[in-house]
């Protein structure tokens, strides 16, 4: 892609403070989800599979599914992506 943005022209999501705060919120939410798996009121009474009874199963399963989607998307982009300037060539 072209490098059209200037160094002084960064948006609110590009600021280091925002990125650090966002990462912190994600880490806290991940730890909270893992801990919540051990709360008896939120566990399945009769899990269909044995692994569903593990405290952190759903947090780990969600993370693994998210990682699969991200990694699959990177490879899918190679299959369906167009080179830069593709649409300008047709005009």
PDB file with one MODEL, atoms N, CA, C and O in Angstrom:
MODEL        1
ATOM      1  N   UNK A   1       0.835  -1.176   0.000  1.00  0.00           N
ATOM      2  CA  UNK A   1       0.000   0.000   0.000  1.00  0.00           C
ATOM      3  C   UNK A   1       0.878   1.237   0.000  1.00  0.00           C
ATOM      4  O   UNK A   1       2.042   1.188   0.399  1.00  0.00           O
ATOM      5  N   UNK A   2       0.320   2.326  -0.443  1.00  0.00           N
ATOM      6  CA  UNK A   2       1.110   3.545  -0.489  1.00  0.00           C
ATOM      7  C   UNK A   2       1.257   4.147   0.896  1.00  0.00           C
ATOM      8  O   UNK A   2       0.402   3.969   1.763  1.00  0.00           O
ATOM      9  N   UNK A   3       2.340   4.851   1.085  1.00  0.00           N
ATOM     10  CA  UNK A   3       2.654   5.468   2.364  1.00  0.00           C
ATOM     11  C   UNK A   3       2.313   6.940   2.277  1.00  0.00           C
ATOM     12  O   UNK A   3       3.205   7.779   2.149  1.00  0.00           O
ATOM     13  N   UNK A   4       1.018   7.266   2.346  1.00  0.00           N
ATOM     14  CA  UNK A   4       0.571   8.633   2.147  1.00  0.00           C
ATOM     15  C   UNK A   4       0.415   9.429   3.430  1.00  0.00           C
ATOM     16  O   UNK A   4       0.242  10.646   3.361  1.00  0.00           O
ATOM     17  N   UNK A   5       0.468   8.803   4.593  1.00  0.00           N
ATOM     18  CA  UNK A   5       0.247   9.577   5.805  1.00  0.00           C
ATOM     19  C   UNK A   5       1.563  10.168   6.301  1.00  0.00           C
ATOM     20  O   UNK A   5       2.639   9.610   6.080  1.00  0.00           O
ATOM     21  N   UNK A   6       1.451  11.296   6.967  1.00  0.00           N
ATOM     22  CA  UNK A   6       2.618  12.018   7.444  1.00  0.00           C
ATOM     23  C   UNK A   6       2.847  11.689   8.910  1.00  0.00           C
ATOM     24  O   UNK A   6       1.919  11.276   9.605  1.00  0.00           O
ATOM     25  N   UNK A   7       4.068  11.868   9.383  1.00  0.00           N
ATOM     26  CA  UNK A   7       4.406  11.509  10.758  1.00  0.00           C
ATOM     27  C   UNK A   7       3.647  12.349  11.773  1.00  0.00           C
ATOM     28  O   UNK A   7       3.317  11.834  12.842  1.00  0.00           O
ATOM     29  N   UNK A   8       3.358  13.596  11.500  1.00  0.00           N
ATOM     30  CA  UNK A   8       2.640  14.446  12.435  1.00  0.00           C
ATOM     31  C   UNK A   8       1.140  14.280  12.341  1.00  0.00           C
ATOM     32  O   UNK A   8       0.408  14.901  13.112  1.00  0.00           O
ATOM     33  N   UNK A   9       0.663  13.473  11.433  1.00  0.00           N
ATOM     34  CA  UNK A   9      -0.763  13.313  11.166  1.00  0.00           C
ATOM     35  C   UNK A   9      -1.245  11.966  11.683  1.00  0.00           C
ATOM     36  O   UNK A   9      -1.706  11.127  10.909  1.00  0.00           O
ATOM     37  N   UNK A  10      -1.138  11.757  12.998  1.00  0.00           N
ATOM     38  CA  UNK A  10      -1.586  10.478  13.541  1.00  0.00           C
ATOM     39  C   UNK A  10      -2.930  10.655  14.232  1.00  0.00           C
ATOM     40  O   UNK A  10      -3.209  11.700  14.819  1.00  0.00           O
ATOM     41  N   UNK A  11      -3.746   9.631  14.153  1.00  0.00           N
ATOM     42  CA  UNK A  11      -5.069   9.674  14.757  1.00  0.00           C
ATOM     43  C   UNK A  11      -5.031   9.271  16.222  1.00  0.00           C
ATOM     44  O   UNK A  11      -3.978   8.945  16.771  1.00  0.00           O
ATOM     45  N   UNK A  12      -6.198   9.301  16.840  1.00  0.00           N
ATOM     46  CA  UNK A  12      -6.273   8.995  18.267  1.00  0.00           C
ATOM     47  C   UNK A  12      -5.903   7.547  18.558  1.00  0.00           C
ATOM     48  O   UNK A  12      -5.379   7.260  19.634  1.00  0.00           O
ATOM     49  N   UNK A  13      -6.156   6.635  17.642  1.00  0.00           N
ATOM     50  CA  UNK A  13      -5.839   5.226  17.878  1.00  0.00           C
ATOM     51  C   UNK A  13      -4.366   4.919  17.645  1.00  0.00           C
ATOM     52  O   UNK A  13      -3.902   3.832  17.990  1.00  0.00           O
ATOM     53  N   UNK A  14      -3.625   5.857  17.065  1.00  0.00           N
ATOM     54  CA  UNK A  14      -2.202   5.657  16.820  1.00  0.00           C
ATOM     55  C   UNK A  14      -1.337   6.123  17.979  1.00  0.00           C
ATOM     56  O   UNK A  14      -0.133   5.864  17.992  1.00  0.00           O
ATOM     57  N   UNK A  15      -1.918   6.796  18.937  1.00  0.00           N
ATOM     58  CA  UNK A  15      -1.143   7.324  20.055  1.00  0.00           C
ATOM     59  C   UNK A  15      -0.717   6.192  20.989  1.00  0.00           C
ATOM     60  O   UNK A  15      -1.483   5.264  21.245  1.00  0.00           O
ATOM     61  N   UNK A  16       0.504   6.281  21.489  1.00  0.00           N
ATOM     62  CA  UNK A  16       1.065   5.228  22.330  1.00  0.00           C
ATOM     63  C   UNK A  16       0.252   5.038  23.610  1.00  0.00           C
ATOM     64  O   UNK A  16       0.080   3.908  24.066  1.00  0.00           O
ATOM     65  N   UNK A  17      -0.243   6.114  24.188  1.00  0.00           N
ATOM     66  CA  UNK A  17      -1.044   6.014  25.410  1.00  0.00           C
ATOM     67  C   UNK A  17      -2.316   5.206  25.191  1.00  0.00           C
ATOM     68  O   UNK A  17      -2.686   4.378  26.022  1.00  0.00           O
ATOM     69  N   UNK A  18      -2.980   5.452  24.066  1.00  0.00           N
ATOM     70  CA  UNK A  18      -4.192   4.705  23.763  1.00  0.00           C
ATOM     71  C   UNK A  18      -3.891   3.227  23.556  1.00  0.00           C
ATOM     72  O   UNK A  18      -4.602   2.360  24.064  1.00  0.00           O
ATOM     73  N   UNK A  19      -2.825   2.949  22.802  1.00  0.00           N
ATOM     74  CA  UNK A  19      -2.476   1.549  22.549  1.00  0.00           C
ATOM     75  C   UNK A  19      -2.151   0.814  23.833  1.00  0.00           C
ATOM     76  O   UNK A  19      -2.566  -0.331  24.012  1.00  0.00           O
ATOM     77  N   UNK A  20      -1.406   1.460  24.738  1.00  0.00           N
ATOM     78  CA  UNK A  20      -1.073   0.819  26.010  1.00  0.00           C
ATOM     79  C   UNK A  20      -2.315   0.600  26.863  1.00  0.00           C
ATOM     80  O   UNK A  20      -2.461  -0.452  27.486  1.00  0.00           O
ATOM     81  N   UNK A  21      -3.215   1.587  26.897  1.00  0.00           N
ATOM     82  CA  UNK A  21      -4.452   1.444  27.663  1.00  0.00           C
ATOM     83  C   UNK A  21      -5.324   0.334  27.078  1.00  0.00           C
ATOM     84  O   UNK A  21      -5.900  -0.463  27.818  1.00  0.00           O
ATOM     85  N   UNK A  22      -5.418   0.286  25.760  1.00  0.00           N
ATOM     86  CA  UNK A  22      -6.231  -0.740  25.108  1.00  0.00           C
ATOM     87  C   UNK A  22      -5.683  -2.132  25.385  1.00  0.00           C
ATOM     88  O   UNK A  22      -6.439  -3.060  25.674  1.00  0.00           O
ATOM     89  N   UNK A  23      -4.360  -2.273  25.293  1.00  0.00           N
ATOM     90  CA  UNK A  23      -3.739  -3.555  25.593  1.00  0.00           C
ATOM     91  C   UNK A  23      -3.974  -3.945  27.045  1.00  0.00           C
ATOM     92  O   UNK A  23      -4.223  -5.114  27.341  1.00  0.00           O
ATOM     93  N   UNK A  24      -3.896  -2.978  27.950  1.00  0.00           N
ATOM     94  CA  UNK A  24      -4.157  -3.247  29.361  1.00  0.00           C
ATOM     95  C   UNK A  24      -5.575  -3.724  29.600  1.00  0.00           C
ATOM     96  O   UNK A  24      -5.800  -4.653  30.376  1.00  0.00           O
ATOM     97  N   UNK A  25      -6.537  -3.090  28.935  1.00  0.00           N
ATOM     98  CA  UNK A  25      -7.943  -3.506  29.072  1.00  0.00           C
ATOM     99  C   UNK A  25      -8.126  -4.920  28.536  1.00  0.00           C
ATOM    100  O   UNK A  25      -8.839  -5.718  29.144  1.00  0.00           O
ATOM    101  N   UNK A  26      -7.497  -5.243  27.413  1.00  0.00           N
ATOM    102  CA  UNK A  26      -7.601  -6.596  26.862  1.00  0.00           C
ATOM    103  C   UNK A  26      -7.012  -7.641  27.808  1.00  0.00           C
ATOM    104  O   UNK A  26      -7.579  -8.720  27.976  1.00  0.00           O
ATOM    105  N   UNK A  27      -5.877  -7.319  28.422  1.00  0.00           N
ATOM    106  CA  UNK A  27      -5.248  -8.262  29.346  1.00  0.00           C
ATOM    107  C   UNK A  27      -6.124  -8.475  30.569  1.00  0.00           C
ATOM    108  O   UNK A  27      -6.325  -9.610  31.002  1.00  0.00           O
ATOM    109  N   UNK A  28      -6.649  -7.384  31.128  1.00  0.00           N
ATOM    110  CA  UNK A  28      -7.521  -7.501  32.308  1.00  0.00           C
ATOM    111  C   UNK A  28      -8.786  -8.289  31.960  1.00  0.00           C
ATOM    112  O   UNK A  28      -9.222  -9.128  32.748  1.00  0.00           O
ATOM    113  N   UNK A  29      -9.381  -8.031  30.786  1.00  0.00           N
ATOM    114  CA  UNK A  29     -10.586  -8.757  30.383  1.00  0.00           C
ATOM    115  C   UNK A  29     -10.291 -10.238  30.176  1.00  0.00           C
ATOM    116  O   UNK A  29     -11.121 -11.083  30.514  1.00  0.00           O
ATOM    117  N   UNK A  30      -9.132 -10.566  29.632  1.00  0.00           N
ATOM    118  CA  UNK A  30      -8.763 -11.964  29.423  1.00  0.00           C
ATOM    119  C   UNK A  30      -8.576 -12.692  30.751  1.00  0.00           C
ATOM    120  O   UNK A  30      -9.026 -13.826  30.919  1.00  0.00           O
ATOM    121  N   UNK A  31      -7.912 -12.031  31.686  1.00  0.00           N
ATOM    122  CA  UNK A  31      -7.713 -12.640  33.006  1.00  0.00           C
ATOM    123  C   UNK A  31      -9.050 -12.800  33.726  1.00  0.00           C
ATOM    124  O   UNK A  31      -9.288 -13.812  34.384  1.00  0.00           O
ATOM    125  N   UNK A  32      -9.926 -11.793  33.598  1.00  0.00           N
ATOM    126  CA  UNK A  32     -11.245 -11.884  34.227  1.00  0.00           C
ATOM    127  C   UNK A  32     -12.066 -13.024  33.626  1.00  0.00           C
ATOM    128  O   UNK A  32     -12.772 -13.727  34.349  1.00  0.00           O
ATOM    129  N   UNK A  33     -11.979 -13.210  32.318  1.00  0.00           N
ATOM    130  CA  UNK A  33     -12.718 -14.311  31.680  1.00  0.00           C
ATOM    131  C   UNK A  33     -12.191 -15.663  32.139  1.00  0.00           C
ATOM    132  O   UNK A  33     -12.960 -16.602  32.343  1.00  0.00           O
ATOM    133  N   UNK A  34     -10.880 -15.754  32.299  1.00  0.00           N
ATOM    134  CA  UNK A  34     -10.303 -17.018  32.768  1.00  0.00           C
ATOM    135  C   UNK A  34     -10.705 -17.297  34.210  1.00  0.00           C
ATOM    136  O   UNK A  34     -11.023 -18.436  34.552  1.00  0.00           O
ATOM    137  N   UNK A  35     -10.694 -16.280  35.055  1.00  0.00           N
ATOM    138  CA  UNK A  35     -11.091 -16.463  36.457  1.00  0.00           C
ATOM    139  C   UNK A  35     -12.577 -16.773  36.562  1.00  0.00           C
ATOM    140  O   UNK A  35     -12.987 -17.576  37.401  1.00  0.00           O
ATOM    141  N   UNK A  36     -13.390 -16.138  35.712  1.00  0.00           N
ATOM    142  CA  UNK A  36     -14.836 -16.367  35.748  1.00  0.00           C
ATOM    143  C   UNK A  36     -15.189 -17.816  35.445  1.00  0.00           C
ATOM    144  O   UNK A  36     -16.246 -18.295  35.854  1.00  0.00           O
ATOM    145  N   UNK A  37     -14.326 -18.508  34.741  1.00  0.00           N
ATOM    146  CA  UNK A  37     -14.586 -19.917  34.448  1.00  0.00           C
ATOM    147  C   UNK A  37     -14.561 -20.797  35.680  1.00  0.00           C
ATOM    148  O   UNK A  37     -15.081 -21.913  35.657  1.00  0.00           O
ATOM    149  N   UNK A  38     -13.968 -20.313  36.747  1.00  0.00           N
ATOM    150  CA  UNK A  38     -13.910 -21.094  37.983  1.00  0.00           C
ATOM    151  C   UNK A  38     -15.066 -20.799  38.934  1.00  0.00           C
ATOM    152  O   UNK A  38     -15.194 -21.464  39.962  1.00  0.00           O
ATOM    153  N   UNK A  39     -15.909 -19.819  38.617  1.00  0.00           N
ATOM    154  CA  UNK A  39     -17.060 -19.499  39.460  1.00  0.00           C
ATOM    155  C   UNK A  39     -18.113 -20.587  39.253  1.00  0.00           C
ATOM    156  O   UNK A  39     -18.585 -20.785  38.133  1.00  0.00           O
ATOM    157  N   UNK A  40     -18.483 -21.290  40.319  1.00  0.00           N
ATOM    158  CA  UNK A  40     -19.426 -22.415  40.153  1.00  0.00           C
ATOM    159  C   UNK A  40     -20.761 -22.021  39.525  1.00  0.00           C
ATOM    160  O   UNK A  40     -21.348 -22.820  38.796  1.00  0.00           O
ATOM    161  N   UNK A  41     -21.253 -20.818  39.787  1.00  0.00           N
ATOM    162  CA  UNK A  41     -22.545 -20.412  39.235  1.00  0.00           C
ATOM    163  C   UNK A  41     -22.495 -20.286  37.718  1.00  0.00           C
ATOM    164  O   UNK A  41     -23.535 -20.375  37.065  1.00  0.00           O
ATOM    165  N   UNK A  42     -21.312 -20.082  37.139  1.00  0.00           N
ATOM    166  CA  UNK A  42     -21.190 -19.912  35.701  1.00  0.00           C
ATOM    167  C   UNK A  42     -20.686 -21.166  35.004  1.00  0.00           C
ATOM    168  O   UNK A  42     -20.434 -21.142  33.800  1.00  0.00           O
ATOM    169  N   UNK A  43     -20.538 -22.247  35.732  1.00  0.00           N
ATOM    170  CA  UNK A  43     -20.102 -23.502  35.118  1.00  0.00           C
ATOM    171  C   UNK A  43     -21.324 -24.308  34.717  1.00  0.00           C
ATOM    172  O   UNK A  43     -22.391 -24.198  35.321  1.00  0.00           O
ATOM    173  N   UNK A  44     -21.147 -25.114  33.695  1.00  0.00           N
ATOM    174  CA  UNK A  44     -22.245 -25.979  33.267  1.00  0.00           C
ATOM    175  C   UNK A  44     -22.461 -27.074  34.313  1.00  0.00           C
ATOM    176  O   UNK A  44     -21.508 -27.669  34.816  1.00  0.00           O
ATOM    177  N   UNK A  45     -23.708 -27.323  34.623  1.00  0.00           N
ATOM    178  CA  UNK A  45     -24.014 -28.338  35.627  1.00  0.00           C
ATOM    179  C   UNK A  45     -23.696 -29.734  35.102  1.00  0.00           C
ATOM    180  O   UNK A  45     -23.132 -30.563  35.817  1.00  0.00           O
ATOM    181  N   UNK A  46     -24.063 -29.983  33.851  1.00  0.00           N
ATOM    182  CA  UNK A  46     -23.779 -31.267  33.216  1.00  0.00           C
ATOM    183  C   UNK A  46     -23.137 -31.005  31.857  1.00  0.00           C
ATOM    184  O   UNK A  46     -23.840 -30.941  30.847  1.00  0.00           O
ATOM    185  N   UNK A  47     -21.820 -30.852  31.816  1.00  0.00           N
ATOM    186  CA  UNK A  47     -21.174 -30.553  30.529  1.00  0.00           C
ATOM    187  C   UNK A  47     -21.316 -31.704  29.545  1.00  0.00           C
ATOM    188  O   UNK A  47     -21.277 -32.876  29.920  1.00  0.00           O
ATOM    189  N   UNK A  48     -21.481 -31.343  28.282  1.00  0.00           N
ATOM    190  CA  UNK A  48     -21.626 -32.351  27.241  1.00  0.00           C
ATOM    191  C   UNK A  48     -20.321 -33.106  27.027  1.00  0.00           C
ATOM    192  O   UNK A  48     -20.318 -34.327  26.868  1.00  0.00           O
ATOM    193  N   UNK A  49     -19.209 -32.368  27.024  1.00  0.00           N
ATOM    194  CA  UNK A  49     -17.887 -32.971  26.914  1.00  0.00           C
ATOM    195  C   UNK A  49     -17.140 -32.732  28.211  1.00  0.00           C
ATOM    196  O   UNK A  49     -17.405 -31.756  28.912  1.00  0.00           O
ATOM    197  N   UNK A  50     -16.215 -33.610  28.533  1.00  0.00           N
ATOM    198  CA  UNK A  50     -15.474 -33.492  29.792  1.00  0.00           C
ATOM    199  C   UNK A  50     -14.667 -32.206  29.871  1.00  0.00           C
ATOM    200  O   UNK A  50     -14.549 -31.617  30.946  1.00  0.00           O
ATOM    201  N   UNK A  51     -14.112 -31.761  28.750  1.00  0.00           N
ATOM    202  CA  UNK A  51     -13.279 -30.559  28.771  1.00  0.00           C
ATOM    203  C   UNK A  51     -14.077 -29.308  29.114  1.00  0.00           C
ATOM    204  O   UNK A  51     -13.496 -28.328  29.581  1.00  0.00           O
ATOM    205  N   UNK A  52     -15.394 -29.310  28.898  1.00  0.00           N
ATOM    206  CA  UNK A  52     -16.210 -28.158  29.257  1.00  0.00           C
ATOM    207  C   UNK A  52     -16.265 -27.946  30.764  1.00  0.00           C
ATOM    208  O   UNK A  52     -16.649 -26.870  31.221  1.00  0.00           O
ATOM    209  N   UNK A  53     -15.896 -28.930  31.519  1.00  0.00           N
ATOM    210  CA  UNK A  53     -15.871 -28.813  32.966  1.00  0.00           C
ATOM    211  C   UNK A  53     -14.616 -28.131  33.481  1.00  0.00           C
ATOM    212  O   UNK A  53     -14.567 -27.713  34.639  1.00  0.00           O
ATOM    213  N   UNK A  54     -13.616 -28.015  32.644  1.00  0.00           N
ATOM    214  CA  UNK A  54     -12.384 -27.316  33.054  1.00  0.00           C
ATOM    215  C   UNK A  54     -12.704 -25.837  33.233  1.00  0.00           C
ATOM    216  O   UNK A  54     -13.507 -25.275  32.489  1.00  0.00           O
ATOM    217  N   UNK A  55     -12.089 -25.224  34.200  1.00  0.00           N
ATOM    218  CA  UNK A  55     -12.401 -23.831  34.517  1.00  0.00           C
ATOM    219  C   UNK A  55     -12.110 -22.845  33.403  1.00  0.00           C
ATOM    220  O   UNK A  55     -12.899 -21.926  33.182  1.00  0.00           O
ATOM    221  N   UNK A  56     -11.014 -23.005  32.700  1.00  0.00           N
ATOM    222  CA  UNK A  56     -10.622 -22.015  31.695  1.00  0.00           C
ATOM    223  C   UNK A  56     -10.894 -22.494  30.275  1.00  0.00           C
ATOM    224  O   UNK A  56     -10.376 -21.907  29.325  1.00  0.00           O
ATOM    225  N   UNK A  57     -11.684 -23.530  30.107  1.00  0.00           N
ATOM    226  CA  UNK A  57     -11.896 -24.095  28.779  1.00  0.00           C
ATOM    227  C   UNK A  57     -12.451 -23.074  27.797  1.00  0.00           C
ATOM    228  O   UNK A  57     -11.927 -22.937  26.691  1.00  0.00           O
ATOM    229  N   UNK A  58     -13.500 -22.355  28.179  1.00  0.00           N
ATOM    230  CA  UNK A  58     -14.144 -21.453  27.229  1.00  0.00           C
ATOM    231  C   UNK A  58     -13.271 -20.242  26.912  1.00  0.00           C
ATOM    232  O   UNK A  58     -13.333 -19.717  25.800  1.00  0.00           O
ATOM    233  N   UNK A  59     -12.458 -19.789  27.871  1.00  0.00           N
ATOM    234  CA  UNK A  59     -11.530 -18.689  27.593  1.00  0.00           C
ATOM    235  C   UNK A  59     -10.454 -19.150  26.602  1.00  0.00           C
ATOM    236  O   UNK A  59     -10.111 -18.420  25.672  1.00  0.00           O
ATOM    237  N   UNK A  60      -9.932 -20.345  26.803  1.00  0.00           N
ATOM    238  CA  UNK A  60      -8.900 -20.873  25.898  1.00  0.00           C
ATOM    239  C   UNK A  60      -9.501 -21.173  24.528  1.00  0.00           C
ATOM    240  O   UNK A  60      -8.874 -20.901  23.504  1.00  0.00           O
ATOM    241  N   UNK A  61     -10.692 -21.724  24.502  1.00  0.00           N
ATOM    242  CA  UNK A  61     -11.357 -22.046  23.240  1.00  0.00           C
ATOM    243  C   UNK A  61     -11.641 -20.768  22.442  1.00  0.00           C
ATOM    244  O   UNK A  61     -11.429 -20.739  21.230  1.00  0.00           O
ATOM    245  N   UNK A  62     -12.109 -19.735  23.098  1.00  0.00           N
ATOM    246  CA  UNK A  62     -12.357 -18.470  22.420  1.00  0.00           C
ATOM    247  C   UNK A  62     -11.076 -17.860  21.866  1.00  0.00           C
ATOM    248  O   UNK A  62     -11.068 -17.341  20.750  1.00  0.00           O
ATOM    249  N   UNK A  63      -9.996 -17.917  22.636  1.00  0.00           N
ATOM    250  CA  UNK A  63      -8.719 -17.388  22.168  1.00  0.00           C
ATOM    251  C   UNK A  63      -8.219 -18.184  20.972  1.00  0.00           C
ATOM    252  O   UNK A  63      -7.735 -17.599  20.003  1.00  0.00           O
ATOM    253  N   UNK A  64      -8.328 -19.501  21.022  1.00  0.00           N
ATOM    254  CA  UNK A  64      -7.872 -20.342  19.915  1.00  0.00           C
ATOM    255  C   UNK A  64      -8.698 -20.069  18.652  1.00  0.00           C
ATOM    256  O   UNK A  64      -8.148 -20.021  17.552  1.00  0.00           O
ATOM    257  N   UNK A  65     -10.007 -19.893  18.804  1.00  0.00           N
ATOM    258  CA  UNK A  65     -10.851 -19.603  17.650  1.00  0.00           C
ATOM    259  C   UNK A  65     -10.493 -18.250  17.040  1.00  0.00           C
ATOM    260  O   UNK A  65     -10.444 -18.113  15.818  1.00  0.00           O
ATOM    261  N   UNK A  66     -10.244 -17.261  17.878  1.00  0.00           N
ATOM    262  CA  UNK A  66      -9.848 -15.941  17.395  1.00  0.00           C
ATOM    263  C   UNK A  66      -8.521 -16.011  16.659  1.00  0.00           C
ATOM    264  O   UNK A  66      -8.371 -15.409  15.596  1.00  0.00           O
ATOM    265  N   UNK A  67      -7.560 -16.735  17.208  1.00  0.00           N
ATOM    266  CA  UNK A  67      -6.259 -16.869  16.554  1.00  0.00           C
ATOM    267  C   UNK A  67      -6.405 -17.567  15.202  1.00  0.00           C
ATOM    268  O   UNK A  67      -5.745 -17.188  14.234  1.00  0.00           O
ATOM    269  N   UNK A  68      -7.258 -18.576  15.131  1.00  0.00           N
ATOM    270  CA  UNK A  68      -7.480 -19.271  13.864  1.00  0.00           C
ATOM    271  C   UNK A  68      -8.042 -18.317  12.816  1.00  0.00           C
ATOM    272  O   UNK A  68      -7.606 -18.333  11.665  1.00  0.00           O
ATOM    273  N   UNK A  69      -9.006 -17.489  13.208  1.00  0.00           N
ATOM    274  CA  UNK A  69      -9.610 -16.558  12.263  1.00  0.00           C
ATOM    275  C   UNK A  69      -8.583 -15.558  11.757  1.00  0.00           C
ATOM    276  O   UNK A  69      -8.536 -15.267  10.562  1.00  0.00           O
ATOM    277  N   UNK A  70      -7.761 -15.029  12.656  1.00  0.00           N
ATOM    278  CA  UNK A  70      -6.753 -14.045  12.252  1.00  0.00           C
ATOM    279  C   UNK A  70      -5.724 -14.677  11.325  1.00  0.00           C
ATOM    280  O   UNK A  70      -5.395 -14.108  10.284  1.00  0.00           O
ATOM    281  N   UNK A  71      -5.217 -15.844  11.690  1.00  0.00           N
ATOM    282  CA  UNK A  71      -4.195 -16.491  10.866  1.00  0.00           C
ATOM    283  C   UNK A  71      -4.759 -16.962   9.523  1.00  0.00           C
ATOM    284  O   UNK A  71      -4.076 -16.878   8.502  1.00  0.00           O
ATOM    285  N   UNK A  72      -5.992 -17.452   9.518  1.00  0.00           N
ATOM    286  CA  UNK A  72      -6.614 -17.864   8.260  1.00  0.00           C
ATOM    287  C   UNK A  72      -6.858 -16.650   7.370  1.00  0.00           C
ATOM    288  O   UNK A  72      -6.729 -16.738   6.149  1.00  0.00           O
ATOM    289  N   UNK A  73      -7.208 -15.520   7.976  1.00  0.00           N
ATOM    290  CA  UNK A  73      -7.433 -14.299   7.203  1.00  0.00           C
ATOM    291  C   UNK A  73      -6.171 -13.804   6.518  1.00  0.00           C
ATOM    292  O   UNK A  73      -6.233 -13.276   5.408  1.00  0.00           O
ATOM    293  N   UNK A  74      -5.029 -13.970   7.168  1.00  0.00           N
ATOM    294  CA  UNK A  74      -3.769 -13.562   6.553  1.00  0.00           C
ATOM    295  C   UNK A  74      -3.502 -14.365   5.285  1.00  0.00           C
ATOM    296  O   UNK A  74      -3.049 -13.810   4.284  1.00  0.00           O
ATOM    297  N   UNK A  75      -3.775 -15.649   5.320  1.00  0.00           N
ATOM    298  CA  UNK A  75      -3.542 -16.483   4.136  1.00  0.00           C
ATOM    299  C   UNK A  75      -4.635 -16.284   3.093  1.00  0.00           C
ATOM    300  O   UNK A  75      -4.366 -16.354   1.893  1.00  0.00           O
ATOM    301  N   UNK A  76      -5.854 -16.040   3.533  1.00  0.00           N
ATOM    302  CA  UNK A  76      -6.940 -15.793   2.589  1.00  0.00           C
ATOM    303  C   UNK A  76      -6.692 -14.518   1.797  1.00  0.00           C
ATOM    304  O   UNK A  76      -7.052 -14.434   0.623  1.00  0.00           O
ATOM    305  N   UNK A  77      -6.081 -13.528   2.433  1.00  0.00           N
ATOM    306  CA  UNK A  77      -5.766 -12.278   1.747  1.00  0.00           C
ATOM    307  C   UNK A  77      -4.848 -12.526   0.556  1.00  0.00           C
ATOM    308  O   UNK A  77      -4.960 -11.846  -0.464  1.00  0.00           O
ATOM    309  N   UNK A  78      -3.946 -13.492   0.676  1.00  0.00           N
ATOM    310  CA  UNK A  78      -3.046 -13.808  -0.428  1.00  0.00           C
ATOM    311  C   UNK A  78      -3.816 -14.387  -1.618  1.00  0.00           C
ATOM    312  O   UNK A  78      -3.421 -14.194  -2.768  1.00  0.00           O
ATOM    313  N   UNK A  79      -4.902 -15.089  -1.344  1.00  0.00           N
ATOM    314  CA  UNK A  79      -5.686 -15.699  -2.416  1.00  0.00           C
ATOM    315  C   UNK A  79      -6.613 -14.708  -3.115  1.00  0.00           C
ATOM    316  O   UNK A  79      -6.736 -14.730  -4.340  1.00  0.00           O
ATOM    317  N   UNK A  80      -7.259 -13.844  -2.347  1.00  0.00           N
ATOM    318  CA  UNK A  80      -8.291 -12.986  -2.931  1.00  0.00           C
ATOM    319  C   UNK A  80      -7.865 -11.532  -3.052  1.00  0.00           C
ATOM    320  O   UNK A  80      -8.603 -10.730  -3.625  1.00  0.00           O
ATOM    321  N   UNK A  81      -6.703 -11.166  -2.534  1.00  0.00           N
ATOM    322  CA  UNK A  81      -6.254  -9.776  -2.569  1.00  0.00           C
ATOM    323  C   UNK A  81      -5.833  -9.336  -3.957  1.00  0.00           C
ATOM    324  O   UNK A  81      -5.411 -10.148  -4.781  1.00  0.00           O
ATOM    325  N   UNK A  82      -5.950  -8.071  -4.199  1.00  0.00           N
ATOM    326  CA  UNK A  82      -5.532  -7.475  -5.467  1.00  0.00           C
ATOM    327  C   UNK A  82      -4.276  -6.645  -5.207  1.00  0.00           C
ATOM    328  O   UNK A  82      -4.063  -6.151  -4.100  1.00  0.00           O
ATOM    329  N   UNK A  83      -3.451  -6.499  -6.241  1.00  0.00           N
ATOM    330  CA  UNK A  83      -2.241  -5.692  -6.081  1.00  0.00           C
ATOM    331  C   UNK A  83      -2.625  -4.223  -5.969  1.00  0.00           C
ATOM    332  O   UNK A  83      -3.705  -3.812  -6.395  1.00  0.00           O
ATOM    333  N   UNK A  84      -1.721  -3.443  -5.390  1.00  0.00           N
ATOM    334  CA  UNK A  84      -1.965  -2.018  -5.226  1.00  0.00           C
ATOM    335  C   UNK A  84      -2.105  -1.370  -6.595  1.00  0.00           C
ATOM    336  O   UNK A  84      -1.339  -1.660  -7.513  1.00  0.00           O
ATOM    337  N   UNK A  85      -3.078  -0.500  -6.719  1.00  0.00           N
ATOM    338  CA  UNK A  85      -3.311   0.157  -7.987  1.00  0.00           C
ATOM    339  C   UNK A  85      -4.192  -0.641  -8.927  1.00  0.00           C
ATOM    340  O   UNK A  85      -4.341  -0.250 -10.085  1.00  0.00           O
ATOM    341  N   UNK A  86      -4.776  -1.731  -8.488  1.00  0.00           N
ATOM    342  CA  UNK A  86      -5.604  -2.586  -9.340  1.00  0.00           C
ATOM    343  C   UNK A  86      -6.773  -1.815  -9.947  1.00  0.00           C
ATOM    344  O   UNK A  86      -7.056  -1.940 -11.139  1.00  0.00           O
ATOM    345  N   UNK A  87      -7.451  -1.015  -9.121  1.00  0.00           N
ATOM    346  CA  UNK A  87      -8.628  -0.314  -9.599  1.00  0.00           C
ATOM    347  C   UNK A  87      -8.269   0.877 -10.464  1.00  0.00           C
ATOM    348  O   UNK A  87      -9.042   1.245 -11.349  1.00  0.00           O
ATOM    349  N   UNK A  88      -7.116   1.492 -10.233  1.00  0.00           N
ATOM    350  CA  UNK A  88      -6.701   2.625 -11.065  1.00  0.00           C
ATOM    351  C   UNK A  88      -6.342   2.168 -12.466  1.00  0.00           C
ATOM    352  O   UNK A  88      -6.510   2.929 -13.419  1.00  0.00           O
ATOM    353  N   UNK A  89      -5.854   0.952 -12.615  1.00  0.00           N
ATOM    354  CA  UNK A  89      -5.472   0.430 -13.927  1.00  0.00           C
ATOM    355  C   UNK A  89      -6.686   0.262 -14.837  1.00  0.00           C
ATOM    356  O   UNK A  89      -6.558   0.384 -16.055  1.00  0.00           O
ATOM    357  N   UNK A  90      -7.845  -0.012 -14.275  1.00  0.00           N
ATOM    358  CA  UNK A  90      -9.038  -0.266 -15.066  1.00  0.00           C
ATOM    359  C   UNK A  90      -9.691   1.013 -15.567  1.00  0.00           C
ATOM    360  O   UNK A  90     -10.511   0.956 -16.484  1.00  0.00           O
ATOM    361  N   UNK A  91      -9.358   2.151 -15.002  1.00  0.00           N
ATOM    362  CA  UNK A  91     -10.014   3.410 -15.394  1.00  0.00           C
ATOM    363  C   UNK A  91      -9.432   3.998 -16.644  1.00  0.00           C
ATOM    364  O   UNK A  91      -9.879   5.053 -17.096  1.00  0.00           O
TER     365      UNK A  91
ENDMDL
END
